[in-house]
Amino acid sequence: MDHLALAVRDPERSAAFYGAYFGFDRGRRWYDEGTVLFVYDARGFALALGPWNEPVQLPAFLHFGVGLPAPAAVKELRDRFDADGVEVVEWSEEPEYVSVKCRDPDGYVVEAAWEPE
């Protein structure tokens, strides 16, 4: 996959969130006559952030995630979430898996995890 499209209330706010916590700060481009904001990470993966004012109903299991290189990186991100008031919805720390799930500004659940290769 090359991109994921998300319906968001404020594309700029979402871009700031994903840039600050998940590395989507490597480029940006507006599409669809300036309504959909694409933001890119270091691998070139893009989030397409399109404006949407209706409530989005999501199943509880729906989430997307990123892999981190070490358990300490997951723990550091969790600490940043706590310090910044980002809602953490799940935390898991096991010998073979460390994960934190948070909510973005629109209620999507995003997971950052480490597991051995």
DSSP file (Angstrom, degrees, kcal/mol; ACC not computed):
  #  RESIDUE AA STRUCTURE BP1 BP2  ACC     N-H-->O    O-->H-N    N-H-->O    O-->H-N    TCO  KAPPA ALPHA  PHI   PSI    X-CA   Y-CA   Z-CA
    1    1 A M              0   0    0      0, 0.0     3,-0.1     0, 0.0     0, 0.0   0.000 360.0 360.0 360.0 151.1    0.0    0.0    0.0
    2    2 A D        +     0   0    0      1,-0.3    44,-2.3    43,-0.1     2,-0.3   0.629 360.0   7.2-113.2 -23.1    1.1    3.6   -0.7
    3    3 A H  E     -a   46   0A   0     42,-0.2     2,-0.4    37,-0.0    -1,-0.3  -0.989  51.1-144.1-156.5 163.8   -1.5    5.6    1.3
    4    4 A L  E     -a   47   0A   0     42,-1.9    44,-2.7    -2,-0.3     2,-0.5  -0.998  20.0-144.6-131.3 126.5   -4.4    5.5    3.7
    5    5 A A  E     -a   48   0A   0     -2,-0.4     2,-0.4    42,-0.2    44,-0.2  -0.801  18.7-173.9 -96.4 131.2   -7.3    8.0    3.4
    6    6 A L  E     -a   49   0A   0     42,-3.1    44,-2.5    -2,-0.5     2,-0.6  -0.975  24.4-132.5-125.6 137.4   -8.9    9.2    6.6
    7    7 A A  E     +a   50   0A   0     -2,-0.4     2,-0.3    42,-0.2    49,-0.1  -0.797  40.3 172.3 -84.5 121.4  -12.0   11.4    7.0
    8    8 A V  E     -a   51   0A   0     42,-3.1    44,-2.3    -2,-0.6    98,-0.0  -0.921  42.3-133.5-133.7 155.2  -11.0   14.1    9.5
    9    9 A R  S    S+     0   0    0     -2,-0.3    -1,-0.1     1,-0.3    44,-0.0   0.859 101.3  18.5 -73.6 -35.9  -12.6   17.3   10.9
   10   10 A D     >  -     0   0    0      1,-0.1     4,-2.4    40,-0.1    -1,-0.3  -0.854  63.4-164.7-142.2 100.0   -9.4   19.4   10.4
   11   11 A P  H  > S+     0   0    0      0, 0.0     4,-2.6     0, 0.0     5,-0.2   0.861  92.4  52.3 -55.3 -39.1   -6.7   18.2    8.0
   12   12 A E  H  > S+     0   0    0      2,-0.2     4,-2.2     1,-0.2     5,-0.1   0.920 110.0  48.2 -65.0 -42.5   -4.1   20.6    9.4
   13   13 A R  H  > S+     0   0    0     -3,-0.2     4,-2.0     2,-0.2    -1,-0.2   0.918 113.8  47.0 -63.0 -43.5   -4.7   19.5   13.0
   14   14 A S  H  X S+     0   0    0     -4,-2.4     4,-2.8     1,-0.2     5,-0.3   0.896 109.7  53.7 -65.4 -40.0   -4.5   15.8   12.0
   15   15 A A  H  X S+     0   0    0     -4,-2.6     4,-2.1    -5,-0.2    -1,-0.2   0.905 108.6  49.8 -60.8 -41.0   -1.3   16.5   10.0
   16   16 A A  H  X S+     0   0    0     -4,-2.2     4,-2.4     2,-0.2    -1,-0.2   0.909 111.7  48.8 -64.1 -42.2    0.3   18.1   13.1
   17   17 A F  H  X S+     0   0    0     -4,-2.0     4,-2.1     2,-0.2     5,-0.4   0.955 114.8  43.0 -61.7 -52.4   -0.7   15.1   15.2
   18   18 A Y  H  X S+     0   0    0     -4,-2.8     6,-2.0     1,-0.2     4,-1.5   0.803 115.1  51.0 -69.2 -28.4    0.7   12.5   12.8
   19   19 A G  H  X S+     0   0    0     -4,-2.1     4,-0.8    -5,-0.3    -1,-0.2   0.922 112.3  45.9 -69.6 -44.6    3.8   14.6   12.2
   20   20 A A  H  < S+     0   0    0     -4,-2.4    -2,-0.2    -5,-0.2    -3,-0.2   0.862 128.9  20.6 -68.0 -37.9    4.5   15.0   15.9
   21   21 A Y  H  < S+     0   0    0     -4,-2.1    -3,-0.2    -5,-0.2    -2,-0.2   0.700 131.2  31.8-109.3 -22.7    4.0   11.3   16.9
   22   22 A F  H  < S-     0   0    0     -4,-1.5    -3,-0.2    -5,-0.4    -2,-0.1   0.264 102.0-106.0-128.1  13.0    4.3    9.1   13.9
   23   23 A G     <  +     0   0    0     -4,-0.8     2,-1.7     1,-0.2    19,-0.3   0.665  66.5 143.0  78.1  17.8    6.8   10.8   11.5
   24   24 A F        +     0   0    0     -6,-2.0    17,-0.2     1,-0.2    -5,-0.2  -0.401  42.3 101.0 -87.6  61.9    4.5   12.1    8.9
   25   25 A D        +     0   0    0     -2,-1.7    -1,-0.2    -6,-0.2    16,-0.2   0.016  44.8  97.8-131.0  24.7    6.6   15.2    8.5
   26   26 A R  S    S-     0   0    0     14,-2.7     2,-0.2     1,-0.3    15,-0.2   0.300  96.7 -28.9-101.5   9.0    8.5   14.4    5.3
   27   27 A G        -     0   0    0     13,-0.4    13,-2.1    -3,-0.1    -1,-0.3  -0.734  54.0-151.3 154.5 158.5    6.4   16.3    2.9
   28   28 A R  E     -B   39   0A   0     -2,-0.2     2,-0.3    11,-0.2    11,-0.2  -0.992   9.1-179.4-153.3 150.6    2.9   17.4    2.2
   29   29 A R  E     -B   38   0A   0      9,-2.2     9,-3.2    -2,-0.3     2,-0.4  -0.965  21.7-133.5-155.1 135.5    0.7   18.2   -0.8
   30   30 A W  E     +B   37   0A   0     -2,-0.3     2,-0.2     7,-0.2     7,-0.2  -0.730  28.4 178.7 -89.3 138.8   -2.8   19.4   -1.2
   31   31 A Y  E  >> +B   36   0A   0      5,-2.9     5,-1.9    -2,-0.4     4,-1.7  -0.742  52.1  45.1-127.2 176.8   -5.1   17.6   -3.8
   32   32 A D  T >45S-     0   0    0      1,-0.2     3,-0.6    -2,-0.2    -1,-0.2   0.928 135.2 -47.0  50.9  56.1   -8.7   17.9   -4.9
   33   33 A E  T 345S-     0   0    0      1,-0.2    -1,-0.2    -3,-0.1    -2,-0.1   0.854 112.9 -50.3  57.0  39.3   -8.6   21.7   -5.3
   34   34 A G  T 345S+     0   0    0      2,-0.2    -1,-0.2    -3,-0.1    -2,-0.2   0.713 117.9 103.4  78.9  21.7   -7.0   22.2   -1.9
   35   35 A T  T <<5 +     0   0    0     -4,-1.7     2,-0.5    -3,-0.6    -3,-0.2   0.747  68.7  57.0-106.0 -28.1   -9.3   20.0    0.2
   36   36 A V  E   < -B   31   0A   0     -5,-1.9    -5,-2.9    14,-0.2     2,-0.6  -0.919  69.1-155.6-110.8 122.7   -7.4   16.8    0.8
   37   37 A L  E     -BC  30  49A   0     12,-2.2    12,-3.2    -2,-0.5     2,-0.5  -0.859   2.7-159.5-101.1 120.5   -4.0   17.0    2.5
   38   38 A F  E     -BC  29  48A   0     -9,-3.2    -9,-2.2    -2,-0.6     2,-0.4  -0.860   9.7-173.1 -95.6 130.5   -1.4   14.3    1.8
   39   39 A V  E     -BC  28  47A   0      8,-2.1     8,-2.5    -2,-0.5     2,-0.3  -0.964   9.8-149.6-123.3 145.0    1.3   14.0    4.4
   40   40 A Y  E     - C   0  46A   0    -13,-2.1   -14,-2.7    -2,-0.4   -13,-0.4  -0.835   5.4-149.0-121.2 148.0    4.3   11.6    4.0
   41   41 A D    >   -     0   0    0      4,-2.1     3,-1.7    -2,-0.3   -17,-0.2  -0.433  46.6 -85.1-100.6-176.1    6.6    9.6    6.2
   42   42 A A  T 3  S+     0   0    0    -19,-0.3   -18,-0.1     1,-0.3   -19,-0.1   0.752 128.3  53.2 -64.0 -25.1   10.2    8.7    5.6
   43   43 A R  T 3  S-     0   0    0      2,-0.1    -1,-0.3     1,-0.0     3,-0.1   0.528 119.5-107.9 -86.6  -6.0    9.3    5.6    3.6
   44   44 A G  S <  S+     0   0    0     -3,-1.7     2,-0.2     1,-0.3    -2,-0.1   0.453  70.0 146.3  92.2   0.9    7.0    7.7    1.3
   45   45 A F        -     0   0    0    -42,-0.1    -4,-2.1    -5,-0.0     2,-0.4  -0.505  34.9-150.4 -69.9 140.7    3.8    6.3    2.8
   46   46 A A  E     -aC   3  40A   0    -44,-2.3   -42,-1.9    -6,-0.2     2,-0.5  -0.882  17.8-150.1-119.7 146.0    1.1    8.9    2.8
   47   47 A L  E     -aC   4  39A   0     -8,-2.5    -8,-2.1    -2,-0.4     2,-0.7  -0.964  16.3-150.5-103.6 128.3   -2.0    9.7    4.8
   48   48 A A  E     -aC   5  38A   0    -44,-2.7   -42,-3.1    -2,-0.5     2,-0.8  -0.898  12.4-163.1 -99.7 110.3   -4.7   11.4    2.8
   49   49 A L  E     -aC   6  37A   0    -12,-3.2   -12,-2.2    -2,-0.7   -42,-0.2  -0.824  10.6-177.5-103.3 102.5   -6.5   13.7    5.2
   50   50 A G  E     -a    7   0A   0    -44,-2.5   -42,-3.1    -2,-0.8   -14,-0.2  -0.823  30.1-107.8-106.0 139.0   -9.9   14.7    3.8
   51   51 A P  E     +a    8   0A   0      0, 0.0     2,-0.3     0, 0.0   -42,-0.2  -0.353  43.1 165.2 -67.4 138.5  -12.4   17.0    5.5
   52   52 A W        -     0   0    0    -44,-2.3     4,-0.1    -2,-0.1   -42,-0.0  -0.921  21.9-173.0-155.2 124.6  -15.5   15.4    6.9
   53   53 A N        +     0   0    0     -2,-0.3   -44,-0.1     2,-0.1    -1,-0.1   0.528  60.0  92.5-100.3  -7.6  -17.9   17.0    9.3
   54   54 A E  S    S-     0   0    0      1,-0.1     2,-0.1   -45,-0.0    -2,-0.0  -0.569  88.5 -95.8 -84.3 150.8  -20.1   14.0   10.0
   55   55 A P        -     0   0    0      0, 0.0     2,-0.6     0, 0.0    -1,-0.1  -0.412  35.9-136.3 -62.1 139.2  -19.4   11.7   13.0
   56   56 A V        -     0   0    0     50,-0.2     2,-0.7    -2,-0.1    -4,-0.0  -0.892  11.2-151.9-101.1 122.2  -17.4    8.6   11.9
   57   57 A Q        -     0   0    0     -2,-0.6     0, 0.0     0, 0.0     0, 0.0  -0.850  19.5-176.8 -97.2 117.6  -18.7    5.3   13.4
   58   58 A L        -     0   0    0     -2,-0.7     2,-0.1    49,-0.1    -2,-0.0  -0.909  28.7-114.6-117.7 140.0  -15.8    2.9   13.8
   59   59 A P    >   -     0   0    0      0, 0.0     3,-1.5     0, 0.0     0, 0.0  -0.419  33.5-115.5 -65.7 149.5  -15.9   -0.7   15.0
   60   60 A A  T 3  S+     0   0    0      1,-0.3    -2,-0.0    -2,-0.1    49,-0.0   0.810 113.0  53.7 -58.6 -32.7  -13.9   -1.2   18.2
   61   61 A F  T 3  S+     0   0    0      2,-0.0     2,-0.3     0, 0.0    -1,-0.3   0.633  82.0 110.7 -80.0 -12.4  -11.4   -3.5   16.6
   62   62 A L    <   +     0   0    0     -3,-1.5    47,-0.4     2,-0.0     2,-0.3  -0.461  39.5 127.5 -70.6 125.5  -10.5   -1.0   13.8
   63   63 A H        -     0   0    0     -2,-0.3     2,-0.3    45,-0.1    47,-0.2  -0.965  39.6-146.6-161.3 167.4   -7.0    0.4   14.1
   64   64 A F  E     -d  110   0B   0     45,-1.6    47,-2.5    -2,-0.3     2,-0.3  -0.941  23.4-171.1-137.0 161.8   -3.8    0.9   12.1
   65   65 A G  E     -d  111   0B   0     -2,-0.3     2,-0.3    45,-0.2    47,-0.2  -0.914  22.2-134.9-152.5 172.7   -0.3    1.0   13.3
   66   66 A V  E     -d  112   0B   0     45,-2.5    47,-2.2    -2,-0.3     2,-0.4  -0.953  26.4-123.9-129.4 149.4    3.4    1.5   12.9
   67   67 A G  E     -d  113   0B   0     -2,-0.3    47,-0.2    45,-0.2    45,-0.0  -0.750  21.4-155.9 -92.5 141.5    6.3   -0.7   13.9
   68   68 A L        -     0   0    0     45,-3.1    47,-0.3    -2,-0.4     6,-0.1  -0.845  21.7-122.0-115.3 156.6    9.0    0.8   16.2
   69   69 A P  S    S+     0   0    0      0, 0.0    45,-0.1     0, 0.0     3,-0.1   0.657  85.3  11.0 -76.2 -16.6   12.6   -0.5   16.4
   70   70 A A  S >> S-     0   0    0      1,-0.1     4,-1.3    43,-0.1     3,-0.7  -0.993  72.0-109.8-157.4 155.8   12.8   -1.3   20.1
   71   71 A P  H 3> S+     0   0    0      0, 0.0     4,-2.3     0, 0.0     3,-0.3   0.878 116.7  60.0 -55.9 -38.0   10.6   -1.7   23.2
   72   72 A A  H 3> S+     0   0    0      1,-0.2     4,-2.6     2,-0.2     5,-0.2   0.856  99.8  55.7 -61.1 -34.7   12.1    1.5   24.7
   73   73 A A  H <> S+     0   0    0     -3,-0.7     4,-2.0     2,-0.2    -1,-0.2   0.879 108.2  48.1 -65.8 -37.4   10.9    3.5   21.7
   74   74 A V  H  X S+     0   0    0     -4,-1.3     4,-2.4    -3,-0.3    -2,-0.2   0.928 112.4  48.6 -66.9 -44.5    7.3    2.3   22.4
   75   75 A K  H  X S+     0   0    0     -4,-2.3     4,-2.3     1,-0.2    -2,-0.2   0.893 110.5  51.3 -63.1 -40.6    7.6    3.2   26.1
   76   76 A E  H  X S+     0   0    0     -4,-2.6     4,-2.0     2,-0.2    -1,-0.2   0.901 110.0  49.3 -63.2 -40.8    9.0    6.6   25.2
   77   77 A L  H  X S+     0   0    0     -4,-2.0     4,-2.6     2,-0.2    -2,-0.2   0.914 109.3  51.9 -65.7 -41.7    6.1    7.3   22.8
   78   78 A R  H  X S+     0   0    0     -4,-2.4     4,-2.5     1,-0.2    -2,-0.2   0.916 108.9  51.2 -59.0 -42.7    3.7    6.2   25.5
   79   79 A D  H  X S+     0   0    0     -4,-2.3     4,-2.6     2,-0.2    -1,-0.2   0.885 109.2  50.5 -62.4 -38.8    5.4    8.7   27.9
   80   80 A R  H  X S+     0   0    0     -4,-2.0     4,-2.4     2,-0.2     6,-0.2   0.915 109.1  51.3 -64.2 -43.0    5.0   11.4   25.4
   81   81 A F  H  X>S+     0   0    0     -4,-2.6     5,-2.5     2,-0.2     4,-0.9   0.948 111.9  47.2 -57.0 -48.7    1.3   10.6   24.9
   82   82 A D  H ><5S+     0   0    0     -4,-2.5     3,-0.8     1,-0.2    -2,-0.2   0.927 113.5  47.4 -59.2 -46.8    0.8   10.8   28.7
   83   83 A A  H 3<5S+     0   0    0     -4,-2.6    -1,-0.2     1,-0.2    -2,-0.2   0.840 116.3  44.3 -64.5 -33.6    2.8   14.1   29.0
   84   84 A D  H 3<5S-     0   0    0     -4,-2.4    -1,-0.2    -5,-0.2    -2,-0.2   0.453 113.5-113.1 -93.3  -1.4    0.8   15.7   26.1
   85   85 A G  T <<5 +     0   0    0     -4,-0.9     2,-0.4    -3,-0.8    -3,-0.2   0.724  59.2 157.1  77.5  21.6   -2.6   14.5   27.2
   86   86 A V      < -     0   0    0     -5,-2.5     2,-0.4    -6,-0.2    -1,-0.3  -0.671  49.9-110.0 -79.3 132.1   -3.1   12.1   24.2
   87   87 A E        -     0   0    0     -2,-0.4    16,-2.0    16,-0.3     2,-0.5  -0.479  28.1-156.6 -68.5 119.0   -5.6    9.4   25.1
   88   88 A V  E     +E  102   0B   0     -2,-0.4    14,-0.3    14,-0.2     3,-0.1  -0.860  13.6 179.1 -93.4 125.6   -4.0    6.0   25.5
   89   89 A V  E     +     0   0B   0     12,-2.7     2,-0.3    -2,-0.5    13,-0.2   0.625  64.6  12.5-103.7 -16.5   -6.6    3.3   25.0
   90   90 A E  E     -E  101   0B   0     11,-1.4    11,-2.7     2,-0.0     2,-0.4  -0.960  54.5-171.8-161.3 142.2   -4.4    0.2   25.4
   91   91 A W  E     +E  100   0B   0     -2,-0.3     2,-0.4     9,-0.2     9,-0.2  -1.000   8.2 178.8-135.7 134.3   -0.9   -0.7   26.7
   92   92 A S  E     +E   99   0B   0      7,-2.7     7,-2.8    -2,-0.4     2,-0.4  -0.995   6.1 178.0-138.9 130.6    0.8   -4.1   26.4
   93   93 A E  E     +E   98   0B   0     -2,-0.4     5,-0.2     5,-0.2    -2,-0.0  -0.885  19.6 146.9-136.5 104.8    4.2   -5.1   27.6
   94   94 A E  E >   -E   97   0B   0      3,-3.0     3,-1.1    -2,-0.4    -2,-0.1  -0.844  60.4-100.8-128.3 164.8    5.3   -8.7   27.1
   95   95 A P  T 3  S+     0   0    0      0, 0.0     3,-0.1     0, 0.0    -1,-0.0   0.832 122.9  31.0 -57.6 -32.5    8.7  -10.3   26.3
   96   96 A E  T 3  S+     0   0    0      1,-0.2     2,-0.3    19,-0.1    -3,-0.0   0.290 125.5  37.2-110.5   9.6    7.8  -10.7   22.6
   97   97 A Y  E <   -E   94   0B   0     -3,-1.1    -3,-3.0    18,-0.2     2,-0.4  -0.872  50.6-179.8-164.9 125.5    5.5   -7.7   22.1
   98   98 A V  E     +EF  93 114B   0     16,-2.4    16,-2.7    -2,-0.3     2,-0.3  -0.999  21.6 166.2-127.9 129.2    5.3   -4.1   23.4
   99   99 A S  E     -EF  92 113B   0     -7,-2.8    -7,-2.7    -2,-0.4     2,-0.4  -0.998  22.6-170.7-147.6 144.0    2.4   -1.9   22.1
  100  100 A V  E     -EF  91 112B   0     12,-2.3    12,-2.6    -2,-0.3     2,-0.4  -0.998  10.2-163.5-132.1 135.2    0.6    1.3   22.9
  101  101 A K  E     +EF  90 111B   0    -11,-2.7   -12,-2.7    -2,-0.4   -11,-1.4  -0.964  13.5 175.1-117.9 135.6   -2.6    2.4   21.2
  102  102 A C  E     -EF  88 110B   0      8,-2.6     8,-2.7    -2,-0.4     2,-0.4  -0.819  29.7-112.7-129.2 170.1   -3.8    6.0   21.3
  103  103 A R  E     - F   0 109B   0    -16,-2.0   -16,-0.3    -2,-0.3     6,-0.2  -0.898  25.6-142.3-103.9 134.8   -6.7    8.0   19.8
  104  104 A D    >   -     0   0    0      4,-2.6     3,-1.9    -2,-0.4   -90,-0.1  -0.281  43.0 -83.9 -81.5 178.6   -6.0   10.6   17.2
  105  105 A P  T 3  S+     0   0    0      0, 0.0    -1,-0.1     0, 0.0   -91,-0.0   0.705 130.9  46.4 -60.3 -19.4   -8.0   13.9   17.2
  106  106 A D  T 3  S-     0   0    0      2,-0.1   -50,-0.2   -92,-0.0   -99,-0.0   0.361 123.0 -98.8-104.6   4.3  -10.8   12.3   15.3
  107  107 A G  S <  S+     0   0    0     -3,-1.9     2,-0.1     1,-0.3   -49,-0.1   0.408  72.9 143.5  97.2  -2.9  -11.1    9.1   17.3
  108  108 A Y        -     0   0    0      1,-0.1    -4,-2.6    -5,-0.1     2,-0.5  -0.455  49.7-126.6 -67.7 144.0   -9.1    6.7   15.1
  109  109 A V  E     - F   0 103B   0    -47,-0.4   -45,-1.6    -6,-0.2     2,-0.4  -0.832  26.6-170.5 -95.4 127.9   -7.0    4.3   17.1
  110  110 A V  E     -dF  64 102B   0     -8,-2.7    -8,-2.6    -2,-0.5     2,-0.4  -0.970   5.2-155.9-121.7 131.8   -3.4    4.2   16.2
  111  111 A E  E     -dF  65 101B   0    -47,-2.5   -45,-2.5    -2,-0.4     2,-0.4  -0.874   9.3-168.1-110.5 138.9   -1.0    1.5   17.4
  112  112 A A  E     +dF  66 100B   0    -12,-2.6   -12,-2.3    -2,-0.4     2,-0.3  -0.998  27.2 167.7-119.2 128.1    2.8    1.8   17.8
  113  113 A A  E     -dF  67  99B   0    -47,-2.2   -45,-3.1    -2,-0.4     2,-0.4  -0.954  29.0-154.6-143.9 156.4    4.4   -1.6   18.5
  114  114 A W  E     + F   0  98B   0    -16,-2.7   -16,-2.4    -2,-0.3    -2,-0.0  -0.992  20.1 160.4-127.4 139.4    7.6   -3.6   18.7
  115  115 A E        -     0   0    0     -2,-0.4   -18,-0.2   -47,-0.3   -19,-0.1  -0.962  45.5 -94.8-150.6 148.3    8.0   -7.3   18.2
  116  116 A P              0   0    0      0, 0.0   -46,-0.0     0, 0.0   -20,-0.0  -0.253 360.0 360.0 -63.6 150.2   11.2   -9.3   17.4
  117  117 A E              0   0    0      0, 0.0     0, 0.0     0, 0.0     0, 0.0   0.478 360.0 360.0 -78.3 360.0   11.7  -10.1   13.7
